[in-house]
Amino acid sequence: MYEEYIRENKIADKSEDEKNLELIVSIIKTKNELNSAQKNFEFAEEGLIDYYSYQIKANQTKLDYLMKKAQKKGIVLDMINEIYIRKNKA
């Protein structure tokens, strides 16, 4: 009844730089989604106020998580200019 699936090709591991870039892109995307939800909340009608408030909370929680993850990896982001700065590890 159950079929067994075998992976034919091994998924290539990403380099550390690729992982860092993916994390940075996720942070910037989440920040943009948060800003969009905040702007939409300001102009929301009765029925959408709850929706946008949940969206704001979810995006803020996700952004906090991603920023902590970036901090653990030694990644510093200038969130105003949205640039990536690698910390020197001594």
PDB file with one MODEL, atoms N, CA, C and O in Angstrom:
MODEL        1
ATOM      1  N   MET A   1       0.809  -1.182   0.000  1.00  0.00           N
ATOM      2  CA  MET A   1       0.000   0.000   0.000  1.00  0.00           C
ATOM      3  C   MET A   1       0.862   1.260   0.000  1.00  0.00           C
ATOM      4  O   MET A   1       0.565   2.212  -0.722  1.00  0.00           O
ATOM      5  N   TYR A   2       1.909   1.275   0.789  1.00  0.00           N
ATOM      6  CA  TYR A   2       2.801   2.432   0.817  1.00  0.00           C
ATOM      7  C   TYR A   2       3.965   2.193  -0.128  1.00  0.00           C
ATOM      8  O   TYR A   2       4.545   1.108  -0.158  1.00  0.00           O
ATOM      9  N   GLU A   3       4.296   3.216  -0.895  1.00  0.00           N
ATOM     10  CA  GLU A   3       5.425   3.108  -1.801  1.00  0.00           C
ATOM     11  C   GLU A   3       6.634   3.774  -1.173  1.00  0.00           C
ATOM     12  O   GLU A   3       6.516   4.777  -0.469  1.00  0.00           O
ATOM     13  N   GLU A   4       7.765   3.215  -1.432  1.00  0.00           N
ATOM     14  CA  GLU A   4       8.993   3.782  -0.902  1.00  0.00           C
ATOM     15  C   GLU A   4       9.645   4.622  -1.997  1.00  0.00           C
ATOM     16  O   GLU A   4       9.832   4.169  -3.126  1.00  0.00           O
ATOM     17  N   TYR A   5       9.978   5.830  -1.641  1.00  0.00           N
ATOM     18  CA  TYR A   5      10.613   6.730  -2.594  1.00  0.00           C
ATOM     19  C   TYR A   5      12.095   6.826  -2.274  1.00  0.00           C
ATOM     20  O   TYR A   5      12.492   7.015  -1.124  1.00  0.00           O
ATOM     21  N   ILE A   6      12.877   6.695  -3.288  1.00  0.00           N
ATOM     22  CA  ILE A   6      14.321   6.756  -3.123  1.00  0.00           C
ATOM     23  C   ILE A   6      14.823   8.011  -3.825  1.00  0.00           C
ATOM     24  O   ILE A   6      14.510   8.260  -4.989  1.00  0.00           O
ATOM     25  N   ARG A   7      15.595   8.782  -3.102  1.00  0.00           N
ATOM     26  CA  ARG A   7      16.169   9.976  -3.680  1.00  0.00           C
ATOM     27  C   ARG A   7      17.314   9.571  -4.592  1.00  0.00           C
ATOM     28  O   ARG A   7      18.263   8.913  -4.166  1.00  0.00           O
ATOM     29  N   GLU A   8      17.211   9.970  -5.845  1.00  0.00           N
ATOM     30  CA  GLU A   8      18.225   9.582  -6.816  1.00  0.00           C
ATOM     31  C   GLU A   8      19.456  10.470  -6.752  1.00  0.00           C
ATOM     32  O   GLU A   8      20.584   9.994  -6.869  1.00  0.00           O
ATOM     33  N   ASN A   9      19.236  11.732  -6.571  1.00  0.00           N
ATOM     34  CA  ASN A   9      20.353  12.676  -6.538  1.00  0.00           C
ATOM     35  C   ASN A   9      20.505  13.241  -5.137  1.00  0.00           C
ATOM     36  O   ASN A   9      19.524  13.614  -4.492  1.00  0.00           O
ATOM     37  N   LYS A  10      21.718  13.297  -4.685  1.00  0.00           N
ATOM     38  CA  LYS A  10      21.984  13.888  -3.389  1.00  0.00           C
ATOM     39  C   LYS A  10      21.869  15.406  -3.510  1.00  0.00           C
ATOM     40  O   LYS A  10      22.412  16.009  -4.436  1.00  0.00           O
ATOM     41  N   ILE A  11      21.170  15.999  -2.584  1.00  0.00           N
ATOM     42  CA  ILE A  11      21.033  17.447  -2.592  1.00  0.00           C
ATOM     43  C   ILE A  11      22.363  18.054  -2.176  1.00  0.00           C
ATOM     44  O   ILE A  11      22.922  17.689  -1.142  1.00  0.00           O
ATOM     45  N   ALA A  12      22.860  18.964  -2.970  1.00  0.00           N
ATOM     46  CA  ALA A  12      24.156  19.589  -2.692  1.00  0.00           C
ATOM     47  C   ALA A  12      24.038  20.484  -1.466  1.00  0.00           C
ATOM     48  O   ALA A  12      23.091  21.258  -1.328  1.00  0.00           O
ATOM     49  N   ASP A  13      24.999  20.364  -0.603  1.00  0.00           N
ATOM     50  CA  ASP A  13      25.027  21.216   0.569  1.00  0.00           C
ATOM     51  C   ASP A  13      25.374  22.638   0.149  1.00  0.00           C
ATOM     52  O   ASP A  13      26.166  22.861  -0.766  1.00  0.00           O
ATOM     53  N   LYS A  14      24.769  23.580   0.833  1.00  0.00           N
ATOM     54  CA  LYS A  14      25.042  24.982   0.535  1.00  0.00           C
ATOM     55  C   LYS A  14      26.282  25.416   1.292  1.00  0.00           C
ATOM     56  O   LYS A  14      26.560  24.934   2.390  1.00  0.00           O
ATOM     57  N   SER A  15      27.014  26.324   0.693  1.00  0.00           N
ATOM     58  CA  SER A  15      28.180  26.869   1.376  1.00  0.00           C
ATOM     59  C   SER A  15      27.703  27.809   2.482  1.00  0.00           C
ATOM     60  O   SER A  15      26.541  28.216   2.510  1.00  0.00           O
ATOM     61  N   GLU A  16      28.598  28.140   3.371  1.00  0.00           N
ATOM     62  CA  GLU A  16      28.259  29.031   4.478  1.00  0.00           C
ATOM     63  C   GLU A  16      27.844  30.407   3.956  1.00  0.00           C
ATOM     64  O   GLU A  16      26.924  31.022   4.496  1.00  0.00           O
ATOM     65  N   ASP A  17      28.512  30.889   2.917  1.00  0.00           N
ATOM     66  CA  ASP A  17      28.153  32.187   2.332  1.00  0.00           C
ATOM     67  C   ASP A  17      26.758  32.150   1.719  1.00  0.00           C
ATOM     68  O   ASP A  17      26.014  33.126   1.822  1.00  0.00           O
ATOM     69  N   GLU A  18      26.393  31.039   1.081  1.00  0.00           N
ATOM     70  CA  GLU A  18      25.057  30.909   0.510  1.00  0.00           C
ATOM     71  C   GLU A  18      23.992  30.900   1.606  1.00  0.00           C
ATOM     72  O   GLU A  18      22.930  31.507   1.461  1.00  0.00           O
ATOM     73  N   LYS A  19      24.289  30.206   2.700  1.00  0.00           N
ATOM     74  CA  LYS A  19      23.354  30.183   3.836  1.00  0.00           C
ATOM     75  C   LYS A  19      23.196  31.577   4.432  1.00  0.00           C
ATOM     76  O   LYS A  19      22.086  31.997   4.759  1.00  0.00           O
ATOM     77  N   ASN A  20      24.312  32.290   4.571  1.00  0.00           N
ATOM     78  CA  ASN A  20      24.258  33.646   5.122  1.00  0.00           C
ATOM     79  C   ASN A  20      23.461  34.575   4.212  1.00  0.00           C
ATOM     80  O   ASN A  20      22.660  35.380   4.687  1.00  0.00           O
ATOM     81  N   LEU A  21      23.680  34.464   2.915  1.00  0.00           N
ATOM     82  CA  LEU A  21      22.947  35.299   1.965  1.00  0.00           C
ATOM     83  C   LEU A  21      21.455  34.998   2.021  1.00  0.00           C
ATOM     84  O   LEU A  21      20.629  35.910   1.972  1.00  0.00           O
ATOM     85  N   GLU A  22      21.116  33.728   2.124  1.00  0.00           N
ATOM     86  CA  GLU A  22      19.710  33.329   2.226  1.00  0.00           C
ATOM     87  C   GLU A  22      19.074  33.895   3.492  1.00  0.00           C
ATOM     88  O   GLU A  22      17.921  34.325   3.470  1.00  0.00           O
ATOM     89  N   LEU A  23      19.817  33.896   4.586  1.00  0.00           N
ATOM     90  CA  LEU A  23      19.338  34.453   5.849  1.00  0.00           C
ATOM     91  C   LEU A  23      19.118  35.956   5.713  1.00  0.00           C
ATOM     92  O   LEU A  23      18.107  36.480   6.181  1.00  0.00           O
ATOM     93  N   ILE A  24      20.043  36.639   5.087  1.00  0.00           N
ATOM     94  CA  ILE A  24      19.932  38.090   4.901  1.00  0.00           C
ATOM     95  C   ILE A  24      18.728  38.429   4.029  1.00  0.00           C
ATOM     96  O   ILE A  24      17.981  39.360   4.331  1.00  0.00           O
ATOM     97  N   VAL A  25      18.541  37.683   2.959  1.00  0.00           N
ATOM     98  CA  VAL A  25      17.395  37.912   2.078  1.00  0.00           C
ATOM     99  C   VAL A  25      16.090  37.689   2.849  1.00  0.00           C
ATOM    100  O   VAL A  25      15.132  38.443   2.676  1.00  0.00           O
ATOM    101  N   SER A  26      16.050  36.661   3.695  1.00  0.00           N
ATOM    102  CA  SER A  26      14.855  36.391   4.498  1.00  0.00           C
ATOM    103  C   SER A  26      14.576  37.526   5.474  1.00  0.00           C
ATOM    104  O   SER A  26      13.422  37.894   5.691  1.00  0.00           O
ATOM    105  N   ILE A  27      15.629  38.077   6.059  1.00  0.00           N
ATOM    106  CA  ILE A  27      15.465  39.191   7.003  1.00  0.00           C
ATOM    107  C   ILE A  27      14.902  40.411   6.283  1.00  0.00           C
ATOM    108  O   ILE A  27      13.960  41.041   6.764  1.00  0.00           O
ATOM    109  N   ILE A  28      15.474  40.739   5.141  1.00  0.00           N
ATOM    110  CA  ILE A  28      15.010  41.909   4.399  1.00  0.00           C
ATOM    111  C   ILE A  28      13.573  41.723   3.924  1.00  0.00           C
ATOM    112  O   ILE A  28      12.764  42.648   4.000  1.00  0.00           O
ATOM    113  N   LYS A  29      13.260  40.533   3.436  1.00  0.00           N
ATOM    114  CA  LYS A  29      11.897  40.239   2.974  1.00  0.00           C
ATOM    115  C   LYS A  29      10.901  40.339   4.129  1.00  0.00           C
ATOM    116  O   LYS A  29       9.821  40.908   3.971  1.00  0.00           O
ATOM    117  N   THR A  30      11.260  39.789   5.284  1.00  0.00           N
ATOM    118  CA  THR A  30      10.377  39.829   6.447  1.00  0.00           C
ATOM    119  C   THR A  30      10.185  41.264   6.928  1.00  0.00           C
ATOM    120  O   THR A  30       9.084  41.651   7.318  1.00  0.00           O
ATOM    121  N   LYS A  31      11.257  42.047   6.898  1.00  0.00           N
ATOM    122  CA  LYS A  31      11.159  43.460   7.295  1.00  0.00           C
ATOM    123  C   LYS A  31      10.206  44.205   6.368  1.00  0.00           C
ATOM    124  O   LYS A  31       9.392  45.007   6.827  1.00  0.00           O
ATOM    125  N   ASN A  32      10.301  43.944   5.064  1.00  0.00           N
ATOM    126  CA  ASN A  32       9.406  44.589   4.109  1.00  0.00           C
ATOM    127  C   ASN A  32       7.952  44.162   4.328  1.00  0.00           C
ATOM    128  O   ASN A  32       7.040  44.983   4.233  1.00  0.00           O
ATOM    129  N   GLU A  33       7.741  42.883   4.618  1.00  0.00           N
ATOM    130  CA  GLU A  33       6.386  42.386   4.894  1.00  0.00           C
ATOM    131  C   GLU A  33       5.824  43.026   6.164  1.00  0.00           C
ATOM    132  O   GLU A  33       4.638  43.351   6.226  1.00  0.00           O
ATOM    133  N   LEU A  34       6.672  43.205   7.169  1.00  0.00           N
ATOM    134  CA  LEU A  34       6.256  43.852   8.414  1.00  0.00           C
ATOM    135  C   LEU A  34       5.856  45.301   8.154  1.00  0.00           C
ATOM    136  O   LEU A  34       4.817  45.758   8.630  1.00  0.00           O
ATOM    137  N   ASN A  35       6.680  46.017   7.401  1.00  0.00           N
ATOM    138  CA  ASN A  35       6.363  47.416   7.083  1.00  0.00           C
ATOM    139  C   ASN A  35       5.062  47.519   6.301  1.00  0.00           C
ATOM    140  O   ASN A  35       4.254  48.415   6.545  1.00  0.00           O
ATOM    141  N   SER A  36       4.862  46.607   5.370  1.00  0.00           N
ATOM    142  CA  SER A  36       3.638  46.599   4.571  1.00  0.00           C
ATOM    143  C   SER A  36       2.418  46.340   5.452  1.00  0.00           C
ATOM    144  O   SER A  36       1.392  47.006   5.309  1.00  0.00           O
ATOM    145  N   ALA A  37       2.529  45.380   6.356  1.00  0.00           N
ATOM    146  CA  ALA A  37       1.409  45.065   7.258  1.00  0.00           C
ATOM    147  C   ALA A  37       1.103  46.248   8.172  1.00  0.00           C
ATOM    148  O   ALA A  37      -0.063  46.523   8.457  1.00  0.00           O
ATOM    149  N   GLN A  38       2.137  46.949   8.632  1.00  0.00           N
ATOM    150  CA  GLN A  38       1.922  48.116   9.489  1.00  0.00           C
ATOM    151  C   GLN A  38       1.211  49.237   8.731  1.00  0.00           C
ATOM    152  O   GLN A  38       0.321  49.891   9.275  1.00  0.00           O
ATOM    153  N   LYS A  39       1.603  49.458   7.479  1.00  0.00           N
ATOM    154  CA  LYS A  39       0.938  50.491   6.667  1.00  0.00           C
ATOM    155  C   LYS A  39      -0.502  50.100   6.373  1.00  0.00           C
ATOM    156  O   LYS A  39      -1.399  50.942   6.433  1.00  0.00           O
ATOM    157  N   ASN A  40      -0.730  48.830   6.057  1.00  0.00           N
ATOM    158  CA  ASN A  40      -2.094  48.360   5.788  1.00  0.00           C
ATOM    159  C   ASN A  40      -2.970  48.456   7.037  1.00  0.00           C
ATOM    160  O   ASN A  40      -4.162  48.750   6.942  1.00  0.00           O
ATOM    161  N   PHE A  41      -2.380  48.208   8.206  1.00  0.00           N
ATOM    162  CA  PHE A  41      -3.118  48.293   9.459  1.00  0.00           C
ATOM    163  C   PHE A  41      -3.637  49.707   9.690  1.00  0.00           C
ATOM    164  O   PHE A  41      -4.748  49.897  10.183  1.00  0.00           O
ATOM    165  N   GLU A  42      -2.823  50.698   9.329  1.00  0.00           N
ATOM    166  CA  GLU A  42      -3.212  52.096   9.537  1.00  0.00           C
ATOM    167  C   GLU A  42      -4.477  52.454   8.764  1.00  0.00           C
ATOM    168  O   GLU A  42      -5.254  53.299   9.209  1.00  0.00           O
ATOM    169  N   PHE A  43      -4.691  51.824   7.616  1.00  0.00           N
ATOM    170  CA  PHE A  43      -5.833  52.153   6.774  1.00  0.00           C
ATOM    171  C   PHE A  43      -6.876  51.045   6.719  1.00  0.00           C
ATOM    172  O   PHE A  43      -7.776  51.075   5.880  1.00  0.00           O
ATOM    173  N   ALA A  44      -6.755  50.077   7.606  1.00  0.00           N
ATOM    174  CA  ALA A  44      -7.663  48.920   7.580  1.00  0.00           C
ATOM    175  C   ALA A  44      -9.057  49.292   8.062  1.00  0.00           C
ATOM    176  O   ALA A  44      -9.232  50.136   8.941  1.00  0.00           O
ATOM    177  N   GLU A  45     -10.032  48.641   7.466  1.00  0.00           N
ATOM    178  CA  GLU A  45     -11.412  48.787   7.915  1.00  0.00           C
ATOM    179  C   GLU A  45     -11.673  47.741   8.995  1.00  0.00           C
ATOM    180  O   GLU A  45     -10.829  46.885   9.262  1.00  0.00           O
ATOM    181  N   GLU A  46     -12.826  47.819   9.599  1.00  0.00           N
ATOM    182  CA  GLU A  46     -13.174  46.959  10.733  1.00  0.00           C
ATOM    183  C   GLU A  46     -12.787  45.498  10.557  1.00  0.00           C
ATOM    184  O   GLU A  46     -12.134  44.918  11.425  1.00  0.00           O
ATOM    185  N   GLY A  47     -13.181  44.912   9.458  1.00  0.00           N
ATOM    186  CA  GLY A  47     -12.986  43.480   9.262  1.00  0.00           C
ATOM    187  C   GLY A  47     -11.543  43.040   9.118  1.00  0.00           C
ATOM    188  O   GLY A  47     -11.238  41.865   9.319  1.00  0.00           O
ATOM    189  N   LEU A  48     -10.644  43.957   8.774  1.00  0.00           N
ATOM    190  CA  LEU A  48      -9.253  43.578   8.529  1.00  0.00           C
ATOM    191  C   LEU A  48      -8.289  43.989   9.641  1.00  0.00           C
ATOM    192  O   LEU A  48      -7.100  43.680   9.565  1.00  0.00           O
ATOM    193  N   ILE A  49      -8.768  44.660  10.642  1.00  0.00           N
ATOM    194  CA  ILE A  49      -7.885  45.113  11.725  1.00  0.00           C
ATOM    195  C   ILE A  49      -7.224  43.922  12.415  1.00  0.00           C
ATOM    196  O   ILE A  49      -6.013  43.924  12.635  1.00  0.00           O
ATOM    197  N   ASP A  50      -8.010  42.915  12.754  1.00  0.00           N
ATOM    198  CA  ASP A  50      -7.449  41.726  13.403  1.00  0.00           C
ATOM    199  C   ASP A  50      -6.449  41.029  12.498  1.00  0.00           C
ATOM    200  O   ASP A  50      -5.388  40.597  12.946  1.00  0.00           O
ATOM    201  N   TYR A  51      -6.795  40.920  11.215  1.00  0.00           N
ATOM    202  CA  TYR A  51      -5.915  40.258  10.258  1.00  0.00           C
ATOM    203  C   TYR A  51      -4.551  40.925  10.222  1.00  0.00           C
ATOM    204  O   TYR A  51      -3.528  40.246  10.313  1.00  0.00           O
ATOM    205  N   TYR A  52      -4.522  42.250  10.091  1.00  0.00           N
ATOM    206  CA  TYR A  52      -3.239  42.946  10.007  1.00  0.00           C
ATOM    207  C   TYR A  52      -2.496  42.950  11.335  1.00  0.00           C
ATOM    208  O   TYR A  52      -1.266  42.937  11.348  1.00  0.00           O
ATOM    209  N   SER A  53      -3.213  42.967  12.449  1.00  0.00           N
ATOM    210  CA  SER A  53      -2.524  42.913  13.737  1.00  0.00           C
ATOM    211  C   SER A  53      -1.846  41.551  13.935  1.00  0.00           C
ATOM    212  O   SER A  53      -0.748  41.482  14.487  1.00  0.00           O
ATOM    213  N   TYR A  54      -2.496  40.472  13.488  1.00  0.00           N
ATOM    214  CA  TYR A  54      -1.865  39.150  13.546  1.00  0.00           C
ATOM    215  C   TYR A  54      -0.676  39.061  12.596  1.00  0.00           C
ATOM    216  O   TYR A  54       0.346  38.453  12.915  1.00  0.00           O
ATOM    217  N   GLN A  55      -0.824  39.670  11.435  1.00  0.00           N
ATOM    218  CA  GLN A  55       0.268  39.677  10.466  1.00  0.00           C
ATOM    219  C   GLN A  55       1.473  40.442  11.017  1.00  0.00           C
ATOM    220  O   GLN A  55       2.615  40.017  10.840  1.00  0.00           O
ATOM    221  N   ILE A  56       1.222  41.554  11.676  1.00  0.00           N
ATOM    222  CA  ILE A  56       2.300  42.331  12.288  1.00  0.00           C
ATOM    223  C   ILE A  56       3.002  41.511  13.356  1.00  0.00           C
ATOM    224  O   ILE A  56       4.232  41.457  13.399  1.00  0.00           O
ATOM    225  N   LYS A  57       2.226  40.877  14.214  1.00  0.00           N
ATOM    226  CA  LYS A  57       2.805  40.064  15.289  1.00  0.00           C
ATOM    227  C   LYS A  57       3.625  38.905  14.725  1.00  0.00           C
ATOM    228  O   LYS A  57       4.725  38.632  15.206  1.00  0.00           O
ATOM    229  N   ALA A  58       3.099  38.226  13.713  1.00  0.00           N
ATOM    230  CA  ALA A  58       3.805  37.086  13.113  1.00  0.00           C
ATOM    231  C   ALA A  58       5.103  37.537  12.457  1.00  0.00           C
ATOM    232  O   ALA A  58       6.138  36.894  12.631  1.00  0.00           O
ATOM    233  N   ASN A  59       5.063  38.625  11.710  1.00  0.00           N
ATOM    234  CA  ASN A  59       6.273  39.110  11.054  1.00  0.00           C
ATOM    235  C   ASN A  59       7.300  39.622  12.051  1.00  0.00           C
ATOM    236  O   ASN A  59       8.501  39.449  11.846  1.00  0.00           O
ATOM    237  N   GLN A  60       6.838  40.255  13.135  1.00  0.00           N
ATOM    238  CA  GLN A  60       7.774  40.740  14.154  1.00  0.00           C
ATOM    239  C   GLN A  60       8.460  39.569  14.847  1.00  0.00           C
ATOM    240  O   GLN A  60       9.663  39.616  15.101  1.00  0.00           O
ATOM    241  N   THR A  61       7.705  38.522  15.152  1.00  0.00           N
ATOM    242  CA  THR A  61       8.271  37.328  15.777  1.00  0.00           C
ATOM    243  C   THR A  61       9.280  36.657  14.855  1.00  0.00           C
ATOM    244  O   THR A  61      10.351  36.243  15.299  1.00  0.00           O
ATOM    245  N   LYS A  62       8.941  36.548  13.569  1.00  0.00           N
ATOM    246  CA  LYS A  62       9.845  35.951  12.591  1.00  0.00           C
ATOM    247  C   LYS A  62      11.111  36.791  12.445  1.00  0.00           C
ATOM    248  O   LYS A  62      12.212  36.246  12.375  1.00  0.00           O
ATOM    249  N   LEU A  63      10.960  38.105  12.401  1.00  0.00           N
ATOM    250  CA  LEU A  63      12.116  38.995  12.274  1.00  0.00           C
ATOM    251  C   LEU A  63      13.022  38.877  13.496  1.00  0.00           C
ATOM    252  O   LEU A  63      14.245  38.840  13.356  1.00  0.00           O
ATOM    253  N   ASP A  64      12.442  38.818  14.681  1.00  0.00           N
ATOM    254  CA  ASP A  64      13.240  38.646  15.903  1.00  0.00           C
ATOM    255  C   ASP A  64      14.044  37.347  15.854  1.00  0.00           C
ATOM    256  O   ASP A  64      15.226  37.325  16.194  1.00  0.00           O
ATOM    257  N   TYR A  65      13.391  36.269  15.428  1.00  0.00           N
ATOM    258  CA  TYR A  65      14.058  34.968  15.321  1.00  0.00           C
ATOM    259  C   TYR A  65      15.220  35.029  14.334  1.00  0.00           C
ATOM    260  O   TYR A  65      16.325  34.581  14.639  1.00  0.00           O
ATOM    261  N   LEU A  66      14.966  35.586  13.150  1.00  0.00           N
ATOM    262  CA  LEU A  66      16.002  35.661  12.127  1.00  0.00           C
ATOM    263  C   LEU A  66      17.167  36.542  12.568  1.00  0.00           C
ATOM    264  O   LEU A  66      18.325  36.236  12.280  1.00  0.00           O
ATOM    265  N   MET A  67      16.864  37.631  13.264  1.00  0.00           N
ATOM    266  CA  MET A  67      17.932  38.529  13.737  1.00  0.00           C
ATOM    267  C   MET A  67      18.795  37.829  14.795  1.00  0.00           C
ATOM    268  O   MET A  67      20.014  37.995  14.807  1.00  0.00           O
ATOM    269  N   LYS A  68      18.168  37.049  15.679  1.00  0.00           N
ATOM    270  CA  LYS A  68      18.937  36.297  16.678  1.00  0.00           C
ATOM    271  C   LYS A  68      19.828  35.266  15.994  1.00  0.00           C
ATOM    272  O   LYS A  68      20.977  35.062  16.387  1.00  0.00           O
ATOM    273  N   LYS A  69      19.284  34.625  14.973  1.00  0.00           N
ATOM    274  CA  LYS A  69      20.051  33.632  14.222  1.00  0.00           C
ATOM    275  C   LYS A  69      21.245  34.292  13.532  1.00  0.00           C
ATOM    276  O   LYS A  69      22.347  33.744  13.530  1.00  0.00           O
ATOM    277  N   ALA A  70      21.025  35.458  12.955  1.00  0.00           N
ATOM    278  CA  ALA A  70      22.104  36.196  12.290  1.00  0.00           C
ATOM    279  C   ALA A  70      23.150  36.636  13.309  1.00  0.00           C
ATOM    280  O   ALA A  70      24.348  36.585  13.033  1.00  0.00           O
ATOM    281  N   GLN A  71      22.707  37.059  14.464  1.00  0.00           N
ATOM    282  CA  GLN A  71      23.631  37.507  15.512  1.00  0.00           C
ATOM    283  C   GLN A  71      24.516  36.348  15.982  1.00  0.00           C
ATOM    284  O   GLN A  71      25.709  36.536  16.221  1.00  0.00           O
ATOM    285  N   LYS A  72      23.941  35.166  16.114  1.00  0.00           N
ATOM    286  CA  LYS A  72      24.720  33.993  16.513  1.00  0.00           C
ATOM    287  C   LYS A  72      25.779  33.644  15.492  1.00  0.00           C
ATOM    288  O   LYS A  72      26.845  33.138  15.844  1.00  0.00           O
ATOM    289  N   LYS A  73      25.490  33.916  14.208  1.00  0.00           N
ATOM    290  CA  LYS A  73      26.448  33.633  13.142  1.00  0.00           C
ATOM    291  C   LYS A  73      27.467  34.761  12.968  1.00  0.00           C
ATOM    292  O   LYS A  73      28.392  34.647  12.164  1.00  0.00           O
ATOM    293  N   GLY A  74      27.296  35.839  13.719  1.00  0.00           N
ATOM    294  CA  GLY A  74      28.231  36.957  13.605  1.00  0.00           C
ATOM    295  C   GLY A  74      27.927  37.870  12.440  1.00  0.00           C
ATOM    296  O   GLY A  74      28.810  38.574  11.950  1.00  0.00           O
ATOM    297  N   ILE A  75      26.683  37.862  11.992  1.00  0.00           N
ATOM    298  CA  ILE A  75      26.269  38.718  10.890  1.00  0.00           C
ATOM    299  C   ILE A  75      25.667  39.992  11.466  1.00  0.00           C
ATOM    300  O   ILE A  75      24.806  39.947  12.345  1.00  0.00           O
ATOM    301  N   VAL A  76      26.131  41.117  10.960  1.00  0.00           N
ATOM    302  CA  VAL A  76      25.602  42.405  11.389  1.00  0.00           C
ATOM    303  C   VAL A  76      24.890  43.026  10.196  1.00  0.00           C
ATOM    304  O   VAL A  76      25.441  43.094   9.097  1.00  0.00           O
ATOM    305  N   LEU A  77      23.668  43.474  10.422  1.00  0.00           N
ATOM    306  CA  LEU A  77      22.906  44.100   9.352  1.00  0.00           C
ATOM    307  C   LEU A  77      22.615  45.547   9.717  1.00  0.00           C
ATOM    308  O   LEU A  77      22.197  45.846  10.835  1.00  0.00           O
ATOM    309  N   ASP A  78      22.838  46.427   8.774  1.00  0.00           N
ATOM    310  CA  ASP A  78      22.432  47.812   8.909  1.00  0.00           C
ATOM    311  C   ASP A  78      21.012  47.860   8.346  1.00  0.00           C
ATOM    312  O   ASP A  78      20.828  47.959   7.133  1.00  0.00           O
ATOM    313  N   MET A  79      20.015  47.790   9.218  1.00  0.00           N
ATOM    314  CA  MET A  79      18.633  47.647   8.770  1.00  0.00           C
ATOM    315  C   MET A  79      18.107  48.909   8.085  1.00  0.00           C
ATOM    316  O   MET A  79      17.126  48.843   7.345  1.00  0.00           O
ATOM    317  N   ILE A  80      18.735  50.034   8.317  1.00  0.00           N
ATOM    318  CA  ILE A  80      18.297  51.257   7.651  1.00  0.00           C
ATOM    319  C   ILE A  80      18.705  51.218   6.184  1.00  0.00           C
ATOM    320  O   ILE A  80      17.894  51.491   5.299  1.00  0.00           O
ATOM    321  N   ASN A  81      19.962  50.879   5.931  1.00  0.00           N
ATOM    322  CA  ASN A  81      20.463  50.839   4.559  1.00  0.00           C
ATOM    323  C   ASN A  81      20.393  49.450   3.953  1.00  0.00           C
ATOM    324  O   ASN A  81      20.696  49.269   2.774  1.00  0.00           O
ATOM    325  N   GLU A  82      19.989  48.453   4.761  1.00  0.00           N
ATOM    326  CA  GLU A  82      19.860  47.069   4.342  1.00  0.00           C
ATOM    327  C   GLU A  82      21.141  46.544   3.700  1.00  0.00           C
ATOM    328  O   GLU A  82      21.122  45.998   2.597  1.00  0.00           O
ATOM    329  N   ILE A  83      22.250  46.720   4.412  1.00  0.00           N
ATOM    330  CA  ILE A  83      23.513  46.182   3.930  1.00  0.00           C
ATOM    331  C   ILE A  83      24.041  45.170   4.934  1.00  0.00           C
ATOM    332  O   ILE A  83      23.711  45.217   6.119  1.00  0.00           O
ATOM    333  N   TYR A  84      24.842  44.283   4.452  1.00  0.00           N
ATOM    334  CA  TYR A  84      25.400  43.176   5.226  1.00  0.00           C
ATOM    335  C   TYR A  84      26.843  43.500   5.567  1.00  0.00           C
ATOM    336  O   TYR A  84      27.628  43.891   4.704  1.00  0.00           O
ATOM    337  N   ILE A  85      27.180  43.331   6.831  1.00  0.00           N
ATOM    338  CA  ILE A  85      28.532  43.556   7.296  1.00  0.00           C
ATOM    339  C   ILE A  85      28.970  42.307   8.043  1.00  0.00           C
ATOM    340  O   ILE A  85      28.300  41.874   8.981  1.00  0.00           O
ATOM    341  N   ARG A  86      30.083  41.733   7.635  1.00  0.00           N
ATOM    342  CA  ARG A  86      30.587  40.548   8.323  1.00  0.00           C
ATOM    343  C   ARG A  86      31.442  40.995   9.501  1.00  0.00           C
ATOM    344  O   ARG A  86      32.364  41.796   9.341  1.00  0.00           O
ATOM    345  N   LYS A  87      31.135  40.478  10.676  1.00  0.00           N
ATOM    346  CA  LYS A  87      31.928  40.792  11.861  1.00  0.00           C
ATOM    347  C   LYS A  87      33.256  40.033  11.797  1.00  0.00           C
ATOM    348  O   LYS A  87      33.309  38.878  11.375  1.00  0.00           O
ATOM    349  N   ASN A  88      34.283  40.684  12.211  1.00  0.00           N
ATOM    350  CA  ASN A  88      35.580  40.005  12.302  1.00  0.00           C
ATOM    351  C   ASN A  88      35.599  39.180  13.574  1.00  0.00           C
ATOM    352  O   ASN A  88      35.363  39.689  14.670  1.00  0.00           O
ATOM    353  N   LYS A  89      35.882  37.914  13.410  1.00  0.00           N
ATOM    354  CA  LYS A  89      35.956  37.041  14.588  1.00  0.00           C
ATOM    355  C   LYS A  89      37.419  36.961  15.015  1.00  0.00           C
ATOM    356  O   LYS A  89      38.297  36.587  14.238  1.00  0.00           O
ATOM    357  N   ALA A  90      37.647  37.319  16.254  1.00  0.00           N
ATOM    358  CA  ALA A  90      39.029  37.311  16.762  1.00  0.00           C
ATOM    359  C   ALA A  90      39.285  36.073  17.566  1.00  0.00           C
ATOM    360  O   ALA A  90      40.389  35.885  18.076  1.00  0.00           O
TER     361      ALA A  90
ENDMDL
END
